[in-house]
Amino acid sequence: MATKKPKQAGRPSGFSDRLAMRILEMAKSGMTDAQIAAKCSIALSTLSNWKSKHPDFLDALKDAKDVANQLVEAALFQRAVGYSQPGVKFFFDAKNGTVVSQKYRERFPPDTTACIFWLKNRDRERWLERHGEDDDTKGVTFNLNYNLDAPATKKGDV
């Protein structure tokens, strides 16, 4: 006689391969877990449960998010070092009454903010800001002498 499996308690999971593929595409486009959950009309906790219950899905989701991160990293690098791209400008030729197009190369110089951000995150040892930890200021003392008995001076008397 065959034994019956006990029924699982709770609501059946809405997880499917089709939905998983849709979620992975959203992750590749840079959406956060909260945005993905909202788009799929599920609770964020449901998405977290699926990641716990389906390790292959979790690994694929991490890989998909890494694709988006790599795209942003490449774009940040381009902003940090500068780049150029082709462009087209359109002019109206009043003599002939026609629109004329002119191809050109548009140059975008390096962006200082992107450089700072890149360096602070990629080379922390050399570029991370340290407040009050510089070796140059250790052991420095200042002597300030005030003569409280001296008469007050007027503005301009120094």
N, C-alpha and C positions, 0 to 999 in steps of 0.2 A: 504494500500500500504506500503510495507517494505521500510525503509529508508536505504540508502547505507551509509556505513562508509566512511569517507573521507580517501583518500590515504595518507599514511605517506610519508613525503618528505625524500629524501636521499636514500642511498643504503640499501638493506635489510641486517640485521645482520647475520653474519656467526655463531652465537652462537648456539650450540646444546648440548644436553645431552651427546652425544658421545665425543664431543670435551671437554666438561667440565670435564668428567671423565679422559681424557688424561692429561688435565692440572693439575688436582688434583694429579695424579700419579707423574708427574714431580715435583710438589711442595713437595711431600713426599720424593723424592730423593734428595731434597736440592737445587733445581734450583731456581734462582732468577726470579722475574717477567720479567726482561729484557731477560733472557735466555729462559724462557717459550715462550714469545712473538716471539722471533727469531725462535725457534724450530717450532712454529705453523704458521710461516710466516704471522704474524699479527703485527701491530704497538703496541708499549707499551701503547699508548693512548687508543687503542681499548680494550685491556685487562682491563685498568682502567675503561673504560666506562661500560664494562660488569659487573665489580665488583659493580659499582654504580647502574646499572639497575637490577641486580639480587642479592638481599641481601642473599638469601640462598646459592648462589654460593660463595659469599664473606665469609660467615661463614664457609663453607666447606673448602675453600682455606686457611683460617686462621688455621683451625684444621689440615689440611694436612701439613702446614709449621711447626706447633707445633710438629708434629711427628718427622720431621727431626731435629728440635732443641733439642728434648728430646734424640734422638740418639747421637747427638754430646755432649750433656751435660753428658750422661752416659759414653761416651768414654773419655771425659776430666777428669771426676771423677776417672776413672780407671787409667789414666796416673798419676793423682795427688797422688793417694794412693799406686800405684804399683799393679801388678797383675802377674799371671802366666798362661801359657797355654801349652797344650801338643804339642810335636813336634816329628819328626822322623829324625834321621840322617842315612845316608847310607855310608857304608864302603866297600872297596874291599878287600876280603880275598885272598891274593896272594897264600896261600898254596892250597886252594881248587878251586881258580879261580871263586869264586862266589861273588855276592853282598849281603852284610848282612845289615839288617836294625836294628836300635836300637831306641826304644821309650825312650823319656825323657820328663822332665817338664822344660820348659824354663821360667825363672823368669825375669820380667821387674821391676826394682826398681822404687820408686816414682820419678817423674820428678819435679824438683824445679820450673821450669817455669810454669808448669801446676798448681802447688800448689799456686803460687803467683797469677796467673790469676784467679783461682777459688776463692781464699779468697778476692781479691780486688773486685770481682763482687758479691759475695754472702754475704760478711760481710763488707760492705763499711765503716761503722763507725770505725771499728778497724783496717782495713788494707789499706784504701786509702791513698796514699802518699799526704802529705801536705807540700808545700814548703813555708817557711817563716811564717807559722801560728802557730808554736809550742809555747806553753805557757812558756816553759823554756827560750826562748830568749827575752821575753818581759821585758822591764825595765833594760836591761843590757847596761851599758855604758863602753866605752873604752877611756882611757886617753893616748894620745900619745904626748910625749914631745920631741921636736926637738930643739936643740941649733944650730941655723943657724950661730952663730958667731964662733963656735968651728972649729979648723982646721980639714981638711979632713983627714981621717985615711987611711993608706995603707992596702992592702989586708993582712989579717992575724992579724992585730992589732984590737983586740976586747977587 
